[in-house]
Structure formats: C-alpha cells, structure tokens
Amino acid sequence: MRELSLFSGAGGGLLGTHHLLGWQTIGFVEYDDYCQRVIAQRIKDGLLDEAPIFGDIRTFTDSGCAELYRGVTDVITAGFPCQPFSFVGSREGEKSVSNLWPETISTIRIVRPTYCFLENTANLLNYQYFGTILSDLAKSGYNVRWRLLSAAELGAPNIRNRAWLVAYANSKRFQTCGNVRISKSKRVACWWSSKEYIYKIKKYSSSGGRYPKSAKPGMDRILLNDVPHRVDRLKAIGNGQVPQVAATAWEILKP
C-alpha cells in the first residue's frame, strides 16, 4: 500500500510499515529539523523509500501540497503530537496549541485515503476529546477500531503503552498485505519476517521487563552535555514508535 506519513518523527513507525508490512512511503511530513535529517539519511541508506519530505503540516495543507496526494494514497499514518494528552506532557487536551488533530483530520479529508493508521498516548482515551476524534472520523466517512498495545506486550524491556486506531472507509474492504501473523495463544507473541531474517519476541514475565541498573552501586548515571545531538536524539527516541508494535497493532486492528 502507498503511505503518506504525517508526523513521521525519526521514522520508527515507518520501519515497521515499510519493512514488516511492505508498504511504500510516498511522502513524509515532519516539522523537526533533526528528524528530517534522520529520515533523509535513512533514505540515503536505503532503509526508507525515496519521497518528498515536507515541514509544517499547516503549510502542507494550506499550500495545496496535500491535494497532490488525493487519489494516489492508500493509507495515512499519523502519530499526531501527544503532549496535550500525555501524563508527562501539558495535559491541556484540545486547548493546547500543540494539539494538531484539527490539521490531521483536515489532511485526511483532503487526501481521502482508504485507511488511516493513528497512534497516540494511552491517556488519550481518558479525554472527552477522544470522542471528538471518533466523531470527526465518522463524519468523514470512516469506521474506526482501536485498542491499547504496549511494547512490553511484545517483549520489550519498557512499557511504552500507546493507543492505536485504524479508520477505514465505509465503502472499502481491506485487502491483506504484509506478512505479520499473530499467535492464537493467550500468551502474547508475534512473528514477522524481513527478507532473510526471522525475529521472534515473547512477552517478558513481568510487564515492562527490568530497567538497567546503575553502572556501580552508589553511582548515578550522568548526562554528557557535549555529546553532539544527544538531546535531539533522545527526544526523537522518546517520541518514536517501536516498529514491531506498529506492525502488530495494524494486524490486530485491520478490517
């Protein structure tokens, strides 16, 4: 499927849709300069599809660029900014200036993809604004499925719980793509293949696994201020999606 990626970040979720689901990315929309450079480098390295990289989503829609993707886009992916709804963010909800859902739904209505694959903090489901999001999608002609899925459920040593939504046009039926299959057992497990490699990840016995211990007892970890791009890199990682979780969420929620 042809994917238009909004709020692409450093491309964590894109590695999942591209390598694990086999989608083709035909456009990136990402405001952060550091993340743009990471995407460009991953394109150069052959890890992501070669496609235009756009900046601010507001400019993307207002300048008419979004209209160029109408009729050629199968799926829009968007991890729209979660700070307004996150426990560690501003928690101002729809009132926050960083709430970019209005721009997201505007782009969806312009492009009219068959599917929308959305991600946000798990705390989004605790806000009444989640009802607004579902209503906006319904008014735009989409049915929606959603659930919470964490990285810990797939065996990662961190929780990173996220809300995942798949919206699909009322008049369309899904055609199977990709090669991810989910275990039918109650124990959470996921298998996926990428070229010659086969990965198998099982759930940790304790949710979230264990966090790394200090280097030595009584010694705290320190931040090296002079490491180039360290802050930018950590921010991108913190905001990013786990590729395997993104692919698994799609396989669970697809119509």
HELIX and SHEET records of a PDB file:
HELIX    1   1 GLY A   12  LEU A   15  1                                   4    
HELIX    2   2 GLY A   16  LEU A   20  3                                   5    
HELIX    3   3 ASP A   33  LYS A   44  1                                  12    
HELIX    4   4 ILE A   57  ASP A   62  1                                   6    
HELIX    5   5 ALA A   66  TYR A   69  5                                   4    
HELIX    6   6 GLY A   93  LYS A   95  5                                   3    
HELIX    7   7 TRP A  101  VAL A  111  1                                  11    
HELIX    8   8 ALA A  122  ASN A  126  5                                   5    
HELIX    9   9 TYR A  129  LYS A  139  1                                  11    
HELIX   10  10 ALA A  152  LEU A  154  5                                   3    
HELIX   11  11 ARG A  230  ASN A  239  1                                  10    
HELIX   12  12 PRO A  243  LEU A  253  1                                  11    
SHEET    1   A 7 ILE A  53  PHE A  54  0                                        
SHEET    2   A 7 GLN A  24  VAL A  29  1                                        
SHEET    3   A 7 ARG A   2  LEU A   6  1                                        
SHEET    4   A 7 VAL A  75  ALA A  78  1                                        
SHEET    5   A 7 TYR A 115  THR A 121  1                                        
SHEET    6   A 7 ASN A 161  ALA A 169 -1                                        
SHEET    7   A 7 TYR A 142  SER A 150 -1                                        
SHEET    1   B 3 ARG A 181  ILE A 182  0                                        
SHEET    2   B 3 ALA A 189  SER A 194 -1                                        
SHEET    3   B 3 TYR A 197  LYS A 202 -1                                        
END                                                                             
